[in-house]
Amino acid sequence: IEMNRQTNATLEAIAQAIFKEWFVDFRFPGATGEMQDSELGPIPKMWRVGKLGDLLSFRNGKSSPERNNINGYPVYGANGVIGFASIYNSTDRTIIIGRVGSYCGAIYYTTQKAFVTENAIIAEVYNQNSSLFSFFLMERLNLNNYKVGSGQPLLNQTILEGIDVLLPYEDIVGKFENVLLPHFINIQNNEQQSAALSAIRDALLP
């Protein structure tokens, strides 16, 4: 379990470093250094500013199904995986966003089908080759800053759709997906293995 945790931390750090290099510092493959002005500041030529809704569609999750702790499709709440179930309501390469409460704006990525509860929002990309780009883009947006309501913080689909974002050309986004997707498949496999090992450990120790 600890080995899996350390491996995943390393893989996630590598992915974040590549995203920053390509899409924040603009040192991506084929970069010419030519820039243009935009509402978000200087950006590379051929890139544009759009809305988050140009990349993704958003919908709320559903009431949680019957869950177990070992196998099936992962079930996501606002605070991440909360168990496993025999049914799913989202496709693979889906982004999950915490919708209410203290985890409002928390963000998760799954390479496999999953069930998302009503405490979270399902974000599905229009172009599957932009799923990891969209995930890291939203991570850097710090979505908790966009919540409304004081007593019970809340994010809704309309707020998310209207956020201004940088949109690179599709070729570089596709290259990013091809480089990082194998790492994220490994991360999810490690997480599922650790969950199963934890359940076995907790059953055996008593």
C-alpha positions as CSV (number, residue, x, y, z in Angstrom):
1,I,0.0,0.0,0.0
2,E,2.8,2.4,0.9
3,M,4.8,1.5,-2.2
4,N,1.7,2.3,-4.3
5,R,1.2,5.6,-2.6
6,Q,4.8,6.7,-3.2
7,T,4.7,5.5,-6.9
8,N,1.5,7.5,-7.5
9,A,2.9,10.6,-5.8
10,T,5.9,10.5,-8.2
11,L,3.7,9.9,-11.3
12,E,1.4,12.8,-10.4
13,A,4.3,15.1,-9.8
14,I,5.8,14.3,-13.2
15,A,2.4,14.9,-14.9
16,Q,2.0,18.3,-13.1
17,A,5.5,19.3,-14.1
18,I,4.8,18.5,-17.8
19,F,1.6,20.4,-17.8
20,K,3.3,23.5,-16.3
21,E,6.1,23.3,-18.8
22,W,3.8,23.0,-21.9
23,F,0.7,25.1,-20.9
24,V,1.9,27.6,-18.3
25,D,5.5,28.3,-19.4
26,F,4.6,27.6,-23.0
27,R,7.7,25.4,-23.6
28,F,5.7,22.8,-25.6
29,P,7.0,20.6,-28.5
30,G,7.2,22.8,-31.6
31,A,7.0,26.1,-29.7
32,T,8.3,29.0,-31.7
33,G,8.1,31.6,-29.0
34,E,5.7,33.8,-31.0
35,M,3.1,35.3,-28.7
36,Q,-0.1,37.3,-29.0
37,D,-2.1,39.4,-26.5
38,S,-5.4,38.0,-25.0
39,E,-7.7,38.6,-22.1
40,L,-5.6,36.2,-20.0
41,G,-2.3,37.9,-21.0
42,P,0.3,36.9,-23.6
43,I,-0.4,33.4,-25.2
44,P,1.2,31.5,-28.0
45,K,0.2,32.2,-31.6
46,M,-2.7,30.0,-32.8
47,W,-4.0,29.5,-29.2
48,R,-7.2,31.3,-28.1
49,V,-9.3,32.1,-25.0
50,G,-12.6,30.3,-24.6
51,K,-14.9,29.0,-21.9
52,L,-14.7,25.8,-19.9
53,G,-18.0,24.9,-21.5
54,D,-16.2,24.7,-24.9
55,L,-14.2,21.7,-23.6
56,L,-16.6,19.9,-21.3
57,S,-20.3,19.2,-20.6
58,F,-21.4,19.1,-17.0
59,R,-24.1,17.2,-15.2
60,N,-24.9,16.2,-11.6
61,G,-24.4,12.7,-10.2
62,K,-27.1,10.5,-8.9
63,S,-28.1,9.0,-5.5
64,S,-25.5,6.5,-4.3
65,P,-26.1,2.8,-5.1
66,E,-25.4,-0.1,-2.8
67,R,-21.6,-0.1,-2.2
68,N,-18.8,-2.5,-1.1
69,N,-15.2,-1.9,-0.2
70,I,-13.4,-4.2,-2.6
71,N,-14.6,-4.6,-6.2
72,G,-16.7,-3.2,-9.0
73,Y,-16.8,0.4,-10.4
74,P,-15.4,3.1,-8.1
75,V,-18.1,5.3,-6.5
76,Y,-17.1,9.0,-6.2
77,G,-18.5,11.5,-3.7
78,A,-17.4,15.1,-3.2
79,N,-14.3,13.7,-1.3
80,G,-13.2,11.1,-3.8
81,V,-13.7,7.3,-3.9
82,I,-16.1,6.2,-1.2
83,G,-16.5,2.5,-2.3
84,F,-17.3,0.3,-5.2
85,A,-20.6,-0.7,-6.9
86,S,-21.9,-3.0,-9.7
87,I,-23.3,-0.1,-11.8
88,Y,-21.8,3.1,-13.3
89,N,-23.2,6.4,-14.6
90,S,-20.0,7.9,-16.2
91,T,-17.7,6.8,-19.0
92,D,-13.9,6.3,-18.8
93,R,-11.6,9.4,-18.9
94,T,-14.2,11.4,-16.8
95,I,-13.4,14.3,-14.5
96,I,-15.4,14.4,-11.2
97,I,-15.8,17.7,-9.3
98,G,-16.9,18.0,-5.7
99,R,-20.2,20.0,-5.8
100,V,-21.2,20.7,-2.2
101,G,-19.8,21.2,1.3
102,S,-16.2,21.4,2.4
103,Y,-14.9,19.4,-0.6
104,C,-16.7,21.8,-3.0
105,G,-14.3,22.3,-6.0
106,A,-12.2,19.2,-5.3
107,I,-11.3,17.4,-8.6
108,Y,-10.7,13.8,-9.5
109,Y,-9.9,11.9,-12.7
110,T,-10.8,8.3,-13.6
111,T,-9.6,6.2,-16.5
112,Q,-12.4,3.7,-16.0
113,K,-16.2,3.8,-15.8
114,A,-17.4,5.0,-12.4
115,F,-20.5,5.9,-10.4
116,V,-20.7,9.6,-9.4
117,T,-23.1,10.5,-6.5
118,E,-25.3,13.6,-6.3
119,N,-22.6,15.4,-4.1
120,A,-20.4,15.7,-7.2
121,I,-20.5,16.9,-10.9
122,I,-19.6,14.7,-13.8
123,A,-17.5,16.6,-16.4
124,E,-17.2,14.8,-19.8
125,V,-14.9,16.1,-22.5
126,Y,-16.3,16.7,-26.1
127,N,-12.9,15.4,-27.4
128,Q,-11.6,12.4,-25.5
129,N,-8.1,13.3,-26.3
130,S,-8.4,16.4,-24.2
131,S,-9.4,14.8,-20.9
132,L,-6.1,15.0,-19.0
133,F,-5.5,18.5,-20.3
134,S,-8.9,19.5,-19.0
135,F,-8.3,17.9,-15.7
136,F,-5.0,19.7,-15.0
137,L,-6.4,22.9,-16.4
138,M,-9.2,22.8,-13.8
139,E,-6.8,21.8,-11.0
140,R,-4.9,25.1,-11.6
141,L,-8.2,27.1,-11.6
142,N,-8.8,26.3,-7.9
143,L,-12.5,25.8,-8.4
144,N,-13.3,26.3,-4.8
145,N,-12.9,30.1,-5.5
146,Y,-15.9,29.9,-7.7
147,K,-18.3,28.5,-5.1
148,V,-21.5,30.3,-4.1
149,G,-23.4,30.3,-0.8
150,S,-21.9,30.8,2.7
151,G,-23.7,28.2,4.9
152,Q,-23.5,25.4,2.3
153,P,-20.8,26.1,-0.4
154,L,-22.0,25.0,-3.8
155,L,-20.7,24.8,-7.4
156,N,-23.2,24.5,-10.3
157,Q,-22.9,23.7,-14.0
158,T,-23.6,27.3,-15.1
159,I,-20.7,28.7,-13.1
160,L,-18.3,26.1,-14.5
161,E,-19.4,26.5,-18.1
162,G,-18.7,30.3,-18.0
163,I,-15.1,30.2,-16.7
164,D,-12.5,31.7,-19.1
165,V,-9.7,29.3,-20.0
166,L,-6.8,29.1,-22.4
167,L,-7.5,26.7,-25.4
168,P,-4.3,25.4,-27.2
169,Y,-4.6,23.9,-30.7
170,E,-5.7,20.3,-30.7
171,D,-2.4,18.7,-31.8
172,I,-0.5,19.7,-28.7
173,V,-3.4,18.7,-26.4
174,G,-3.5,15.2,-28.1
175,K,0.3,14.8,-27.6
176,F,-0.1,15.6,-23.9
177,E,-2.9,13.0,-23.6
178,N,-0.7,10.3,-25.3
179,V,2.3,11.0,-23.0
180,L,0.3,11.0,-19.7
181,L,-2.6,8.5,-20.1
182,P,-0.4,5.4,-19.5
183,H,0.8,7.0,-16.2
184,F,-2.8,7.7,-15.1
185,I,-3.9,4.1,-15.9
186,N,-1.0,2.9,-13.6
187,I,-2.1,5.4,-10.9
188,Q,-5.7,4.1,-11.0
189,N,-4.6,0.4,-11.0
190,N,-2.4,1.2,-7.9
191,E,-5.3,2.9,-6.2
192,Q,-7.7,0.0,-6.8
193,Q,-5.1,-2.5,-5.6
194,S,-4.5,-0.5,-2.4
195,A,-8.2,-0.2,-1.7
196,A,-8.5,-4.0,-2.0
197,L,-5.5,-4.6,0.1
198,S,-6.8,-2.2,2.8
199,A,-10.1,-4.0,2.9
200,I,-8.4,-7.4,3.3
201,R,-6.1,-6.0,6.0
202,D,-9.0,-4.5,8.0
203,A,-10.8,-7.9,7.8
204,L,-7.9,-10.0,8.8
205,L,-6.5,-7.9,11.7
206,P,-9.4,-8.4,14.1
